[in-house]
């Protein structure tokens, strides 16, 4: 656990420095997705879905092809938006109405993305191709990391 936490601390510091430079929301999302995907070995897919016209549409990501638009009201991403909190799913097959963009995904964590007014405008979605990959350390640091986009 200490090794995992120290790795996240290093990644957070790196992203904090990278994202201080001028850039728009999309470029910041792209930077976060790339750094996380390439630095954390159990991240099979890492990216953002953004709310547009009441749809969740894929934005910047790393990994296999993504679903372009998530079926409204279904899956982990929509559940995180509706509940307004981070969701950790140890086994996606056991999650009601799970949306399988890639059948190799086995576990998932979804973190709501909030703008500077604290409105949910999308989510950070991370999948692993192994069961039970995510825990509260992932949640803690991913929540901090997404805040870097607007602050």
N, C-alpha and C positions, 0 to 999 in steps of 0.2 A: 504493500500500500504506500509506503514512504517513497519508493522508487516511482510509482505512478504519479503521486502528488508532485514530486520534484520535477518530473518531466513536464507536467502541465504548467508548473510555475515558470519553467524556462520558455515554453511555448507562449504563455501569456505575455511574458516580458518581450519576446520577439515580436509578437503581433502588436503590442502596445506601441512599440517603436515604429514598426512599419506603417501602422494606421494613423499615426500622428501627421503624416504628410498629407497634403491635400489629395482628395479623391472623393468620388461620389459613392453612393450606397452600393451600387453594383460592383465597383472595383474593390471595395472593402469586403464584400461577400466573397468575391472570387479569391482574394488573398487569404481570407480565413479558411475557405474550403480547401485550397491548395496546401496550405501549411498543415492543417489538421490531417488531411488524407495522407500526406507523405511522411508525417512525423509519428503517427500513431498506427502501429502495425495491425491492429484488429479493426480498423475502419475500412470496411469494404466499399461503402458509398458514403459520401459526405457532401451535403449541399443545402440549398435554401429553396423553400417554396414561399411565394409571395402572394398575398391577397390582392386580387385585382377584380373589380366588378363582381365581388362575392364569389370568386373562384380562387382556388389555390393552384398557382402556376409555377412550374419549375423556373428557377433562376440559376445563379452560378452554382456549379457542382463539380465534383471529381469522382470518377469511378465509372461503372458500366452505364449504359443508356438509362435514362430516367423516364418515368411517366411524365408527359408534358402537362397534364391537368389531372388533379386528383378528384375522383368522384365525390361529389358534394356530400358531406356529412358522414363519410365512411373513413375508416382507417385511423392510424395513430396520429397522423398530422392534424386531421380535423378534430380529433378528440382533444389534443393539446390546445388547439385554438379555442374550442368550446369551454374547456375547463380552465383555461388561462394559466396552466402550469406545466412544468416539465413532466414528461411521462417516460418511464423506463419499462421496456417490455422485454422480458427475459426469453420468451419464445413467441415469435410473431404468429405462429400457427394457432396458438391458443387465444389470440386477440380477436374479439368479434369484429367482423367486417374488415379484416386486414386487407390492405391493397398490396398485392404482390407485383411490384414493378420488375423484380428479378427474383426468381424462385430460389436463388442461392442465399438470400437474406434470411437469417435465423433469429437475430435479436435486433433491437432498435432503441434509440433514445431520440426524443423530439423536444426541443426547447423553443418556447414562444419567443419571437423577435418583436421587441417593443420599440417604438419610436421615442423621441424625446418628450412627447406628451403622454407616454406610458400606454399608448394604444397598441394592441397587437396588430402587426402588419404582415406577419408571416411566421415561418418557423425555420429553425436549423434542424435538419433531419440527418441522423447518422445511423447507418446499418452496419451490422457485422455478419459475416458468414459463419459465425459460431454462436451457439446458444449462450445466454447468460453473460454477455460481454460487458455490460454497462452497470455502473453502480453510482452511489451518491458522490463519489469523487469526480466522475465524469460529469454528473449534473452540476455540481458546484462550479467547476471550471468552465464548462461550456456556457453556463448562464453568465459568467463574468465576461467571457470572450465575446458573446454576441452584443453585450452592452458597449463594446468598443466601437461599434458601427456608428452610433449616434452621439457619442460623448467625447 
